[in-house]
């Protein structure tokens, strides 16, 4: 089966994440707050919370830190004031950019995101201006280093669990799901002891755009660096062809 995303993008994203573990813990901490707020503090009754806990463990967040985050979210009314806001726009060369944020101050976040776009010679557009170019999918990445089964066995396990798509690359396997089926598929694979490098809901471009101009690439990278350094920013997606 053919996948829709590029492993160069996945690996590049992972390398950036590895370099910014502190930021990752901040992101996951806020996701814990939202998951508890929306579905309660008991993971057995809250599939979104189970997903966030799995993501936290995959990023080596200590168990006591996870538990403290859940307790704080459940017991502290002030911890629940985050709001989800998504921004869309264009970087240099017409590269589509989606920015997902969780913020307790939307005016601050809007100003910071707008500044990141403008400093990279891009501009924020209206809601929906680029999201139609992406598909929302559940994405599970399994590293070949951590996985000993045959690729066909993993593919059948994923498809039997309800996955839509499977792809093998040099270093990774990628499993794609419908967003509504993501939790069910992830948990089915987890129960089989399949190690997951990453597991999350993501936005996958329908088509990728190459950017060869060096100045445009530097400007785009400036925007992405500013966004990824911002604690309010949860995820950044582009349709840049990074091959």
N, C-alpha and C positions, 0 to 999 in steps of 0.2 A: 504494500500500500504506500502511496506517496504522501509525504508530509507537506505542510504549507509554509513552514518557517525555515530559517537557515541557521545551521549550527554555529556558524561564525558569529552571528548575533548573540546566540545563547552563551557561547564561550566568552565573548567580549563582555557581556553583561555580568557573567559570573566573576571574571577577573576584577571588574570594577567593584562588585559587591564584596569580594574577599578583601579588598583594600580599604573597605569602609564598614567594618563590622559594627562599630559604634552606631553608625547611621542605621544599619540593618536592625539593630536591637531597638532603636527608637521607633522605627517603622512598625516592627512586630508588636511593640508595646502598645502603640495606638490601635493596631488591629485587634489586639486582645480586648481593649476597652470597648470598641465598637461591637465586637462579637458578643461580649457579655451583656452589653446594653440591649442588643437586639434579641438575644435568645437565652439569657440567663447564664449563671456561673457554672452549671453542671455540664461537663462535656458529654456525658452520656445522653443528654437531651438536647444538645446543641451542636449540630453538624458543622456549622461555621467555626465554632470555637475549637472543635476537634481539628479542623483544617489548619487553623492558625497555630495550634499547639504543635502539630506535625511540622509546620514550616519553622517554628521556633527551634525545635529539636534538630531539624536538618541544618540549621545555622548555628548549632552548638550553643544555644542559649541555655544556661543552667536551669535545672528543674525548679530550684527555689526562686529564681527570678521570675519564671513563668507563673508559679503559684502566687507570688506576691502581687504580680500584675493583675491576676484574676481577682484576688481578694480586694485589692484596691479599687478595681473597677466595680465590683459588686457592692462595696461598702461606702464609697466616696462619691457623693453626688457631683462634686466638682470635677471628677475624672471623666464625666460623660458628656462634656461640652464640645466634642469634636464634630465637625461637619464635613461631609464629603463634597468636594467641589472639583469638577473636571474642566480643564482648559484645553482648547484646541487652537492650533495655528500652524504657521509655515515658517520654516527656517530657510536659509539660503538655498537657491536652486529649486525652490518649491517643495523641499522635503517636508512631509506631513509630520506633525508632532502632537501627541496627546499627553497631557500632564494630569495625573490623578493626585489629589491632595486630601489630607485630613488635617483640618485646622481649627483652632479655637479663636482665630482672629482673621476673618475672611478679607478684611481690608488690607491687612499686612500681607497676606498671602497673594492677593491679586496684584499688589504693587510689586512684590518680589518676582512673581512669574512674568509680569509685563516687562520688568527691567531685564530679566534674563533673555527674553526674546529680542528686545531692542538692542542689547549689547552684542548680540550675535547677528545683527542685521536681519532679523526676522520680525514677524508680527503676529499678535494674537488675533484669531478670527472669531466668528460667531459660533455658538454651540451647534455641533453637527457638521461643521465645514470640512472636517477631514475624517471623522469617525466612520463615515460610510465606506472609506477605503480599507477598513480593518474588519476582521471577524473576531468576536469575543469567544475564546475557547479556554477550556481547562487544559493545562499543559503539565505533563509529568516527564521529567528528565531522569533517566537511569544511566549512571556512568558504567562503562564496561569494566573499569577497574574494580568496581564493587559488586559485580554481578557475574555469577558463574554458570547460570543456565544457558541453554541454547536460545538463539534469537527467536526461533520459531515458537519455542515454548512461551517466551515472554509475550510475543505477539498474540498467541492464542489466549493466554491468561488475560491480557488487556482487553481483547475483543469480547471474550466471554463475560468480562466484568461490565461491558457496556461502552468501551472506548469506540471512537469514530475512526481513528486513523493511527497508523504506526509507521515509524521510519527508523532505519538503522543508518548510522553514520560511523565515521572512523573511531570516535571516542565515546559516543553517546547513542542511546536509544531515546526516541521521542514518542510519547503517547499523547494524543489529542482527544479531548472529550467535549461533548456539549456542556456548557456551563452548569446546567441543572443536574447533570449526571456526574460532575467532577468529584464530589464528596464520596459518592457511592463507589466509583471506580478506584479512587485513591485508597479508600478503606479496604476494598477487596484485595488490592495488591499488597497493602500493608500486612493484612492477615496472612498472606502467603510468604511473608518475610522478604519481600522484594525491596531492596534499598533504593531510596529516591534522593537524587541529588537536589532536585527542585520539584515543587508541586504547587501550582498556583493558578488562579484565573488570570489570563493575559489577553492582550490585543495583538493579533497576528495580521500583518499587512497582506492584502490580496495580491499586491504587486510591489516589487522593490525598485527603488530609483537609485541609479548610480550618480555619484557626485565626484567629478574629477578635478575641478578647480581647487587649487590648494588654499586660496584665500577663503573660499566658501566653506571648505572643510574645517579650517581653523575657526571660522565664525560659528559654525554649527557646533563644534566641540566646546566652544566657550559657553554657548547656551546650555548644552547638556551638562557641563561641569557645574555651572551655577545652579541649575535645577537640582542636580543630584546632591549638592552640598546643602540644600535647604531642608531643614527638618520637617517642614510641612508637606514636602513632596514625597508621596508614597511610591509612585511608579512613573516612568517616562517611556513612551513608545514612539518609535519613528519607523518610516518605511525606507530608511537608508540601506542600500546594498553595501554591506561591509566586506564582501569577498574581495 
